[in-house]
Amino acid sequence: MKPLLTLLVLMACISCEEVLVPKPKAFFSLDYKKASYIESHGEFPFLFEKNKLTQISISKKQNNQEGFILHYPTLKASIFINYKKVNSNLRKHIDDAKKMTNKHRQIADEISQRKYDNNFEKVHGMFYDLTGNVASPSQFYVTDSVNHFLSGALYFETKPNYDSTLPAISYIQKDMVHLIESLKWK
């Protein structure tokens, strides 16, 4: 009986030993306020609604191209938006927008696209969602097919890390879709 008792005591001592396991890496759980939108006021040939949290800065460019940036200071992100007059260059503008997206093809895990058509407002285009550690995880272009062409790309002020920026990407993508859906050519 003594060997059995000794074995039980030995097992009890061994089983009580604390096993240390390293904790896995984790990211903060981020909650964002529900977006509230206001109409943009600029001298562009279009109107749109933007998130109240954004700050807008205007930039004039050459070759019938204008642009602006929608800054998200708390998210350290910006949407760079370019406007171009079509002037019979529609195919070139669309190809340039597609090239911009395709530059990320080698790094992106996946590129999905959603077609957008609003015949009533004459807004047609494409929205691209790029997954993976890409520099620009969301891009779009829209046009009326005659006079106007607008493109946009989302960038963060940090090194791309898709897992950690995904909540912010999702939040800003909703704003980008809202911008497209609220767009009206003048």
N, C-alpha and C positions, 0 to 999 in steps of 0.2 A: 504494500500500500504506500510505503514511503516514496518509491520512485514515481508513482502516479501523482502524489501530492507535490513533489519537487517539480515535476513537469508542469503541473497547473500553475504553480507560483511563478516559474520561469516564463511561461506563456503570458501570464498576466503582466509581468514586468515588461516584456518585449512589446506587447500590444498597446501599452499605455504611452509608448514613445510618440511624441508629436512629429508628424511628417510635414516638413516645410515645402510648400509648392509656390513657385513664383506666380504673381498675379499677371494676367494677360494685359497687353496694352489696351487702353480704352480712350475714347474721345468724349468730349463734353456733350451732354444732351442739350440741344439748342431749341428753344421755342421762340418763334417770331410773332410779332403782333400781326393781326389780320391787316392786309393791305388796304389802304384807303387812297383813292385816286382823285386827281385834279386835272383839269384840262391844261395842256401846255400853252404857253404864250410866247411865241417866237415869230420871227419874220420868215418862216419857212413856207413853202407852198403846200403845207399840209397841217392838220391838227391831230393831236393824239392825247390820250390820258396817261399820266405818269404817277407812280407811287409818290405820296407826300414825303416819304423818307429820303427821296433822292434829291440831289443837287444837280442842276444842269449847267454846263459850260458850253458856250458856242465857239466854233472855230470855222473860219472862212478858209477855203482851199482854192486851188486853181482848177482850170478846165471844167467849168460849170459844175463843180462839186463843192458841196457844203457839208458840214458835219457838226455834231455835238456829242457830248459825253454825259451820260447819266451816272453820277457817282452815288455809291452806297457807302458813306463814310463808316458806318458801324460794322459793315461786312467786309470792308476793304476790297471792294469790287467795283467795276465800272462796265457799262455797256457803251461801246464805241459805235456810233451810228453815222453813216454816210448817206448823203442825198446826192443824186446825179440826175440831170435832165437827160431824157432818153436820146433825143436827136438822132434817130435811126440807129443807135448803138445798143439796142436792147439785148441782142444776142451776146454781144461782148460783155455787157454788164453782168448778165446771168452767168456766163462762163467764168468771169473773174470771181464772182461770189462762190461758185462751185470749186474753183481752184483753191480759194482760201480755206474752205472746209477740207478739201483733199490733202492739203499740206499736213493735216493732223492724222491722216490715215495710217501711217507707220506706227504711231504711238497709241492711237485709240484702240480700245478693246472692241468697240462697236460704234457705228455711226447709223443712227436711225433718222429717218426724215418723215415729216408730216406736211402734206400739201395743204395749202390754205386758199380758198376761193370764196370771195364775197362779191357776187355779181352786182348787187345793189350799190355798193360803194366803189366798185371797180378796183378791188384790192385782191391781187393774186400773188402767190408766192410759195415759199418753202421754209420750213423750220427744221433745223438740224440739232439733234441731241447727241453729243459725243461722250461716250463713257470711257473712263480710264484717266491716266495722269496727263491730260492734254492741257495746253496753254489756254485754249478757249473751248469750254465745254458746251456752249450753246451759241448758235449762229442762225441768222435768218436773212431772207431778202423778200421784198414785196414790190409790186409794180402795178401800174394801171395799163401796161402794155403799149402806151402811146406817148406819154409825156414824162412820167415820174418813175424813179427807181430808188428804193431805200434799202439799205443793208445794215445789219448790226451784228456785233460779236461781244460776248461776255468775257471779261478777263478779271483775274484776281491779282492782288498785290503780293501774293505769296507763291512759293514753289508749288507746282501742281501736286495735290494729294487728294485724289477723287473721294476716298472714303471720308476724309475729314471735312471736305467742302460740300459734300452732297446735300446736306440740309440747306445750305445757302444757295446752291445751284437750283434746287427745286423751288425755293422761294422766289428767286429772281426769274426763273423760267416762266412762272405764272405771270409776272409783271411784263415779260417780253411778249407773251401771248396776248395779254390785255392791251399792250401798245398796238399790236397788229390788228386786233379786233376793234379797237376804237379809232383806228386811223381813218382820216377823211382827207381827200385831196381838195385843195382850194381851187 
